[in-house]
Amino acid sequence: MKKIELLAPAGSIEKAKIAFMYGADAVYAGTAKLSLRSRAELNSDTLEETCRYAHSIGKKVYVALNIYANDTDYDEIIEEVKRLDKVGADAIIASDPGVIDTIKEIAPNMEIHISTQANVVSLHSANFWHKYGAKRVILARELSKERIEYIMKNKPKDLEVEMFVHGAICYAYSGRCYLSKYLANRCANLGDCAQPCRWQYNITATEVNNKDSVINLDFDEKGTYLFSSKDMCLIKEIPTLIEMGIDSLKIEGRLKTDYYLATVVRVYRQAIDDYMNLKSEGREKEYDYSKYLKELLKVKTRGLSEFYFVDDKNQDIHDLDGKSENMEYEYGARVIEKEREGLYIVEIKNKLSLGDQLEVLRHDSFEECVFHIEKLYDIKNGQPIDTINPGIKGQLVKIEIPFELASDTVIRRKK
């Protein structure tokens, strides 16, 4: 059975390195104002460095130019395509036919991946993009497994298929939304979404002439999160996705923390590898997703849902109270380097104190590595301290850790 790609978000070169360390085969990134996450971008130097680093370890970097462009954007798009071709991006993710046409003209050898924003929901659409030169289509999140399976069985053999398996679900159809532009004058389709679907709302009017459209909502004096959805989680469906022959499984979250990234990538990497090993031994029915789900629940998230994958009439997708789930753990620290045996310099992410319980996210195993802080040392004078707060970004401290760890290893703190 072919190898399935695990694709992770990378809003910075640091996140790209963490994603690779925890098992991603490729990362995707935005650049300048031409992707739909303009606040998570790689500049010229960091993009080139990211590509160079990825290629040195046999990994890939895909770059999004997936805005729906105005005519005034095309001078910048042309320069951006030239730059991406020069630095060695492995593919460009795009959705606007005008942008795709520009890529084909400026960089004819560049792989084109059709963004989920293009709403690929059918075999006919997939075939169209294949005829137009696309190497890969990224399916719309709204598809059920039956519809995906039909596409997989009938698509051209050399057309790759990628799909999202974990992360935020947009209230609008495949992200094609003007709510942000209307309410905040920040256009989602130009990479500047204010996420008004996550805001609180009070209902002040009812459409009285259409009784079938009544929405029953529970809300208090703070209102309700009318448009907010749960997060997608298809960890249970890993065997189904592998057996379908999906080429790439994609994790959403270019604006998420290193901790979120490390946790989620690590879980899906382990789940994929475990299932493949079980299958090679004829024991695929023993796949148990519960241990992976338990791990995912240690990172801050909204409620989790399979969205429409199993049931295209599923109603368990709403997040009406707007509360974050799974607040028992938080990002503790990131390992910078080893100073000596048992002593590490770490960048702190939240308050650390003597006695705190910490847990190492190992990149090479799912082994539980829990310890309590027994010694903290001031980074400047080496004197013992009892507690430290992350007053500034990048604040460092020395800490005794009873495990052998690599740089960039993520450590979480139990609250």
C-alpha positions as CSV (number, residue, x, y, z in Angstrom):
1,M,0.0,0.0,0.0
2,K,1.3,3.5,-0.9
3,K,2.6,5.9,1.7
4,I,0.1,8.5,2.7
5,E,1.4,12.1,3.3
6,L,0.8,13.9,6.5
7,L,0.6,17.6,5.8
8,A,0.9,20.2,8.6
9,P,0.5,24.0,8.8
10,A,3.6,26.2,9.2
11,G,3.1,29.8,10.1
12,S,6.8,30.3,10.7
13,I,10.1,28.4,10.1
14,E,10.1,27.4,13.8
15,K,6.7,25.8,13.4
16,A,7.8,24.1,10.2
17,K,10.8,22.5,12.1
18,I,8.5,21.4,14.9
19,A,6.0,19.9,12.4
20,F,8.8,18.0,10.7
21,M,10.2,16.7,14.0
22,Y,6.8,15.4,15.1
23,G,6.2,13.5,11.9
24,A,4.9,15.7,9.1
25,D,5.9,14.8,5.6
26,A,5.2,18.2,4.2
27,V,4.1,21.7,5.5
28,Y,2.0,24.4,3.9
29,A,2.6,28.1,4.5
30,G,1.2,31.5,3.5
31,T,3.2,34.3,2.0
32,A,2.7,38.1,1.9
33,K,-0.9,39.1,1.7
34,L,-1.7,36.6,-1.0
35,S,-2.9,33.7,1.1
36,L,-5.9,33.3,3.3
37,R,-3.9,33.6,6.5
38,S,-2.1,36.9,6.0
39,R,-1.1,37.0,9.7
40,A,0.8,33.7,9.3
41,E,3.3,34.4,6.6
42,L,6.8,33.6,5.7
43,N,9.0,36.4,4.3
44,S,11.5,35.9,1.5
45,D,14.4,34.9,3.7
46,T,12.4,32.5,6.0
47,L,10.6,30.9,3.1
48,E,13.8,30.1,1.3
49,E,15.3,28.8,4.5
50,T,12.3,26.7,5.2
51,C,12.4,25.2,1.7
52,R,16.2,24.5,2.0
53,Y,15.8,22.9,5.4
54,A,12.8,20.8,4.3
55,H,14.6,19.5,1.2
56,S,17.7,18.7,3.3
57,I,15.6,16.1,5.3
58,G,13.5,14.9,2.4
59,K,10.4,16.9,3.2
60,K,8.3,19.3,1.1
61,V,6.9,22.8,1.3
62,Y,3.7,24.0,-0.3
63,V,2.8,27.7,-0.5
64,A,-0.7,29.2,-0.6
65,L,-1.6,31.9,-3.1
66,N,-5.3,31.1,-2.6
67,I,-6.9,34.5,-2.4
68,Y,-9.6,35.5,-4.9
69,A,-7.6,38.2,-6.5
70,N,-8.5,41.7,-7.7
71,D,-6.9,43.0,-10.9
72,T,-4.7,45.3,-8.8
73,D,-3.1,42.2,-7.1
74,Y,-1.6,40.7,-10.2
75,D,1.6,42.7,-10.3
76,E,2.4,41.3,-6.9
77,I,1.2,37.8,-7.8
78,I,3.5,37.7,-10.8
79,E,6.5,38.6,-8.6
80,E,5.4,36.2,-5.9
81,V,5.2,33.3,-8.4
82,K,8.7,34.1,-9.7
83,R,10.0,34.1,-6.2
84,L,8.4,30.8,-5.2
85,D,9.8,29.2,-8.3
86,K,13.3,30.5,-7.5
87,V,13.3,29.5,-3.8
88,G,12.2,26.0,-4.7
89,A,8.6,25.7,-3.3
90,D,7.3,22.2,-4.1
91,A,3.8,23.4,-5.1
92,I,1.6,26.4,-5.1
93,I,-1.9,26.1,-3.6
94,A,-4.4,28.3,-5.5
95,S,-8.1,28.6,-6.2
96,D,-8.6,31.6,-8.5
97,P,-8.5,30.6,-12.2
98,G,-6.7,33.9,-13.0
99,V,-4.0,33.1,-10.4
100,I,-3.7,29.6,-11.7
101,D,-3.4,30.8,-15.3
102,T,-0.6,33.2,-14.1
103,I,1.3,30.4,-12.4
104,K,1.2,28.2,-15.5
105,E,2.5,31.1,-17.6
106,I,5.2,32.3,-15.2
107,A,6.4,29.0,-13.7
108,P,5.2,26.2,-16.1
109,N,7.0,23.5,-14.1
110,M,5.5,24.4,-10.8
111,E,3.1,21.9,-9.3
112,I,-0.4,23.4,-8.8
113,H,-2.6,22.2,-6.0
114,I,-6.3,23.3,-6.1
115,S,-7.2,24.9,-2.8
116,T,-10.2,23.8,-0.8
117,Q,-11.5,27.3,-1.4
118,A,-12.3,26.2,-5.0
119,N,-15.1,24.0,-3.7
120,V,-14.0,20.7,-5.3
121,V,-17.1,18.6,-4.4
122,S,-17.4,16.3,-7.4
123,L,-15.5,14.1,-9.8
124,H,-16.5,16.4,-12.6
125,S,-14.8,19.3,-10.9
126,A,-11.7,17.2,-10.1
127,N,-11.5,16.1,-13.7
128,F,-11.7,19.8,-14.9
129,W,-8.8,20.9,-12.8
130,H,-6.8,17.8,-13.8
131,K,-7.3,18.7,-17.5
132,Y,-6.2,22.2,-16.7
133,G,-2.9,21.0,-15.3
134,A,-3.5,20.5,-11.6
135,K,-1.3,17.9,-9.9
136,R,-3.6,17.7,-6.8
137,V,-7.0,18.8,-5.7
138,I,-7.8,19.6,-2.1
139,L,-11.4,18.4,-1.5
140,A,-14.0,20.6,0.1
141,R,-14.6,19.8,3.8
142,E,-18.3,19.3,3.2
143,L,-18.0,16.0,1.5
144,S,-19.2,12.7,2.9
145,K,-17.1,9.5,2.7
146,E,-19.4,8.0,0.0
147,R,-18.8,11.0,-2.2
148,I,-15.1,11.0,-1.6
149,E,-14.9,7.3,-2.3
150,Y,-16.7,7.8,-5.6
151,I,-14.1,10.5,-6.6
152,M,-11.2,8.3,-5.5
153,K,-12.5,5.3,-7.6
154,N,-13.1,7.2,-10.8
155,K,-10.5,10.0,-10.8
156,P,-7.5,10.0,-13.2
157,K,-4.7,7.8,-11.7
158,D,-2.2,10.6,-11.7
159,L,-4.4,13.2,-10.0
160,E,-3.6,13.4,-6.3
161,V,-6.3,14.0,-3.7
162,E,-5.8,15.8,-0.4
163,M,-8.3,16.4,2.4
164,F,-8.6,18.0,5.8
165,V,-8.8,15.7,8.8
166,H,-8.4,18.0,11.7
167,G,-9.0,21.6,12.7
168,A,-11.4,24.5,12.5
169,I,-14.5,24.3,10.3
170,C,-15.6,27.5,8.6
171,Y,-19.3,28.4,9.0
172,A,-19.4,29.4,5.3
173,Y,-19.3,27.0,2.4
174,S,-15.6,26.0,2.0
175,G,-14.6,29.4,3.4
176,R,-16.4,31.5,0.7
177,C,-17.5,34.1,3.2
178,Y,-18.3,37.8,3.1
179,L,-19.5,38.2,6.7
180,S,-16.1,39.5,7.9
181,K,-16.1,42.1,5.1
182,Y,-19.6,43.2,5.9
183,L,-19.2,43.5,9.6
184,A,-15.5,44.5,10.0
185,N,-14.4,45.6,6.6
186,R,-11.8,42.8,6.6
187,C,-12.2,40.5,3.6
188,A,-11.8,36.8,4.3
189,N,-11.2,36.1,0.6
190,L,-8.2,38.4,0.7
191,G,-6.7,36.7,3.7
192,D,-7.9,39.1,6.4
193,C,-10.8,37.3,8.1
194,A,-11.9,38.8,11.5
195,Q,-13.7,35.5,12.3
196,P,-17.1,37.1,13.1
197,C,-18.5,33.5,13.1
198,R,-16.8,33.2,16.5
199,W,-18.4,36.3,18.0
200,Q,-21.3,36.4,20.5
201,Y,-24.7,37.4,19.1
202,N,-28.1,38.2,20.5
203,I,-31.2,37.3,18.6
204,T,-33.4,40.4,18.2
205,A,-35.7,39.5,15.3
206,T,-37.6,36.5,14.0
207,E,-38.8,35.7,10.5
208,V,-42.5,35.2,11.3
209,N,-43.6,34.1,7.8
210,N,-41.5,30.9,7.7
211,K,-42.2,28.7,10.6
212,D,-40.0,25.9,9.2
213,S,-36.9,28.1,9.6
214,V,-37.2,28.5,13.4
215,I,-33.9,28.0,15.2
216,N,-34.1,27.0,18.9
217,L,-31.2,28.4,20.8
218,D,-30.2,28.5,24.5
219,F,-28.5,31.8,25.4
220,D,-27.8,33.9,28.4
221,E,-27.2,37.6,29.0
222,K,-23.9,37.2,26.9
223,G,-25.8,36.0,23.9
224,T,-24.9,32.9,21.9
225,Y,-22.2,31.8,19.4
226,L,-24.8,31.4,16.6
227,F,-22.4,30.8,13.7
228,S,-19.6,29.0,15.5
229,S,-18.9,25.4,14.6
230,K,-17.0,22.6,16.4
231,D,-13.6,21.5,15.1
232,M,-13.2,18.6,12.7
233,C,-11.6,15.4,14.0
234,L,-11.3,12.3,11.8
235,I,-8.8,10.4,13.9
236,K,-11.4,7.5,14.1
237,E,-11.5,7.4,10.3
238,I,-7.8,6.9,9.6
239,P,-8.3,3.3,8.4
240,T,-11.1,4.3,6.1
241,L,-9.0,7.2,4.6
242,I,-6.0,5.0,4.1
243,E,-8.0,2.3,2.4
244,M,-9.6,4.8,0.1
245,G,-6.2,5.8,-1.1
246,I,-6.2,9.4,-0.1
247,D,-2.8,10.9,-1.0
248,S,-2.5,13.5,1.7
249,L,-4.1,14.1,5.1
250,K,-4.1,17.8,6.1
251,I,-4.2,19.5,9.5
252,E,-5.6,23.0,9.8
253,G,-4.0,25.7,12.0
254,R,-1.3,28.1,10.7
255,L,-2.2,30.5,13.5
256,K,-2.1,27.8,16.2
257,T,0.7,27.4,18.8
258,D,3.7,25.2,18.6
259,Y,2.1,23.1,21.3
260,Y,-1.1,22.5,19.3
261,L,0.9,21.7,16.2
262,A,3.2,19.2,18.0
263,T,0.3,17.5,19.7
264,V,-1.9,17.1,16.7
265,V,0.9,16.1,14.2
266,R,2.3,13.6,16.7
267,V,-1.1,12.0,17.2
268,Y,-1.9,11.6,13.5
269,R,1.6,10.4,12.6
270,Q,1.3,7.7,15.3
271,A,-2.2,6.7,14.2
272,I,-1.2,6.4,10.6
273,D,2.0,4.4,11.3
274,D,0.2,2.2,13.8
275,Y,-2.6,1.3,11.4
276,M,-0.1,0.5,8.6
277,N,1.9,-1.7,10.9
278,L,-1.3,-3.5,12.0
279,K,-2.3,-4.0,8.4
280,S,1.0,-5.5,7.5
281,E,0.5,-8.0,10.2
282,G,-3.1,-8.7,9.2
283,R,-4.5,-7.1,12.4
284,E,-6.0,-3.9,11.0
285,K,-9.3,-4.6,12.9
286,E,-7.4,-4.0,16.2
287,Y,-7.0,-0.2,15.4
288,D,-8.2,1.6,18.5
289,Y,-8.6,5.4,18.0
290,S,-9.5,6.0,21.7
291,K,-5.8,6.4,22.8
292,Y,-5.2,9.0,20.1
293,L,-8.4,10.9,20.9
294,K,-7.4,11.0,24.6
295,E,-4.1,12.6,23.5
296,L,-5.9,15.2,21.3
297,L,-8.1,16.1,24.2
298,K,-5.0,17.4,26.0
299,V,-4.8,20.5,23.8
300,K,-7.1,23.5,23.8
301,T,-9.8,23.1,21.2
302,R,-13.5,23.6,20.6
303,G,-15.8,20.6,20.7
304,L,-14.9,17.9,18.1
305,S,-17.0,16.6,15.3
306,E,-16.7,14.4,12.2
307,F,-18.6,17.1,10.4
308,Y,-20.3,15.5,7.3
309,F,-17.8,12.7,6.7
310,V,-19.9,9.9,8.2
311,D,-23.3,11.5,7.9
312,D,-24.0,14.4,5.5
313,K,-27.1,15.3,7.6
314,N,-25.1,15.5,10.8
315,Q,-26.2,18.3,13.1
316,D,-23.6,17.8,15.8
317,I,-21.4,20.6,14.4
318,H,-22.5,23.6,16.3
319,D,-20.5,25.3,19.1
320,L,-23.2,27.5,20.5
321,D,-21.6,28.3,23.9
322,G,-18.3,29.3,22.4
323,K,-16.3,27.6,25.2
324,S,-12.9,26.1,24.7
325,E,-12.7,22.4,25.6
326,N,-9.9,20.4,27.4
327,M,-8.4,23.1,29.6
328,E,-6.5,20.7,31.9
329,Y,-3.2,21.2,30.1
330,E,-1.4,24.2,28.6
331,Y,1.8,24.9,26.7
332,G,4.7,24.8,29.3
333,A,8.0,25.2,27.4
334,R,10.0,24.5,24.3
335,V,13.5,23.1,24.6
336,I,16.2,25.4,23.2
337,E,19.3,23.3,23.9
338,K,20.9,20.9,26.3
339,E,23.5,22.5,28.6
340,R,24.6,19.4,30.4
341,E,23.3,16.0,31.3
342,G,19.9,16.5,32.9
343,L,19.9,20.3,32.5
344,Y,18.2,22.1,29.6
345,I,17.6,25.7,28.6
346,V,14.0,26.1,27.7
347,E,11.8,29.0,26.4
348,I,8.8,29.3,28.8
349,K,5.3,29.7,27.4
350,N,3.3,29.9,30.7
351,K,4.2,30.3,34.4
352,L,6.4,27.6,35.8
353,S,6.9,26.8,39.4
354,L,8.6,24.2,41.6
355,G,6.4,21.2,41.9
356,D,4.5,21.7,38.6
357,Q,3.8,18.5,36.7
358,L,5.2,18.6,33.2
359,E,4.9,16.1,30.3
360,V,7.3,15.8,27.4
361,L,5.9,15.2,23.9
362,R,8.5,12.8,22.5
363,H,8.8,13.0,18.8
364,D,10.1,9.4,18.5
365,S,7.5,7.5,20.6
366,F,4.1,7.8,22.3
367,E,5.8,6.9,25.6
368,E,4.4,8.9,28.5
369,C,7.3,11.1,30.0
370,V,6.0,12.9,33.1
371,F,8.1,14.6,35.7
372,H,7.7,17.3,38.3
373,I,9.9,20.5,38.4
374,E,12.4,20.0,41.2
375,K,15.0,22.6,40.1
376,L,14.7,25.9,38.2
377,Y,17.7,28.2,37.6
378,D,17.8,31.8,36.5
379,I,19.2,32.0,32.9
380,K,21.5,35.0,33.7
381,N,23.2,34.1,37.0
382,G,22.4,30.4,37.4
383,Q,20.8,31.0,40.8
384,P,17.9,28.7,41.9
385,I,14.4,30.2,41.6
386,D,11.0,29.1,42.7
387,T,8.8,30.4,39.9
388,I,9.0,32.3,36.6
389,N,6.5,34.1,34.5
390,P,6.8,34.6,30.7
391,G,7.1,38.3,30.9
392,I,8.5,38.7,27.4
393,K,8.5,36.5,24.3
394,G,11.4,34.3,24.2
395,Q,12.1,34.3,27.9
396,L,14.5,31.5,28.9
397,V,15.1,29.5,32.1
398,K,17.2,26.5,33.0
399,I,15.4,23.4,34.2
400,E,16.3,19.9,35.3
401,I,14.6,17.3,33.1
402,P,15.2,13.5,33.6
403,F,15.0,12.6,29.9
404,E,17.2,12.9,26.9
405,L,15.6,15.5,24.6
406,A,16.2,17.2,21.3
407,S,16.0,20.9,20.6
408,D,12.5,22.1,19.8
409,T,10.9,19.4,21.9
410,V,7.6,20.6,23.3
411,I,6.7,20.3,27.0
412,R,3.2,20.7,28.3
413,R,2.1,21.7,31.9
414,K,-0.8,20.2,33.8
415,K,-2.8,22.9,35.3
